[in-house]
Amino acid sequence: MFDRLFRAHPAEVGESYGEHMLTAGGFGVALIGAGLACLVHAIVPAWFEKTGSRAIARLHDRMIAGRRRRAGGVVDA
């Protein structure tokens, strides 16, 4: 049970538990920031016009590039 909860998924993506915690935590913080910017943008459209879309693109690139590095080649997106 412990392995399934804490070790299985990080191992599947080629990370230790600590590496996965830092990576996933970083993604979470970035998404919270982007989400807050989107909420402000909803109220004042002239503010944070591209913040959310840039954050999504940056996180997508980071995730895909990380998979490719770990796999040693090209991975389907």
C-alpha positions in Angstrom: 0.0 0.0 0.0 2.8 2.4 0.9 4.6 1.8 -2.4 1.4 2.3 -4.4 0.6 5.6 -2.6 4.1 7.1 -2.5 6.5 5.4 -4.9 4.7 3.9 -7.9 3.8 7.0 -9.8 7.1 8.8 -9.3 8.9 5.7 -10.5 6.7 5.5 -13.6 7.8 9.0 -14.6 11.4 8.4 -13.8 11.6 10.4 -10.5 12.3 9.7 -6.9 9.6 10.7 -4.4 11.5 13.9 -3.5 12.1 14.9 -7.1 8.4 14.3 -7.9 7.3 16.3 -4.9 9.4 19.3 -6.0 8.3 19.0 -9.6 4.6 18.6 -8.9 4.7 21.2 -6.2 6.4 23.7 -8.6 3.7 23.0 -11.2 1.0 23.5 -8.5 2.4 26.9 -7.4 2.7 28.0 -11.0 -0.9 27.0 -11.8 -2.2 28.7 -8.7 -0.4 31.9 -9.8 -1.7 31.6 -13.3 -5.2 30.9 -12.0 -5.2 34.0 -9.8 -4.0 36.1 -12.8 -6.9 34.7 -14.8 -9.4 35.6 -12.1 -8.0 39.2 -12.0 -8.1 39.2 -15.8 -11.8 38.2 -15.8 -12.5 41.4 -13.8 -10.1 43.8 -15.5 -9.5 42.4 -19.0 -6.5 44.8 -19.7 -4.5 43.2 -16.9 -2.7 39.8 -17.2 -3.8 39.4 -20.8 -1.4 36.6 -21.6 -0.2 35.4 -18.2 -2.4 32.3 -18.1 -1.7 31.1 -21.6 2.0 31.7 -21.2 2.1 29.7 -18.0 0.2 26.8 -19.6 2.6 26.8 -22.6 5.7 27.0 -20.3 4.5 24.2 -18.1 3.6 22.0 -21.0 7.0 22.5 -22.6 8.7 21.8 -19.2 6.7 18.6 -18.8 7.3 17.3 -22.3 10.9 18.3 -22.3 11.4 16.5 -19.0 9.8 13.3 -20.5 12.1 13.5 -23.5 15.2 13.9 -21.4 14.3 11.0 -19.2 13.4 8.8 -22.1 16.5 9.8 -24.1 14.5 10.7 -27.2 11.2 11.8 -28.5 8.0 11.0 -26.6 4.5 11.5 -27.9 2.8 14.6 -26.4 
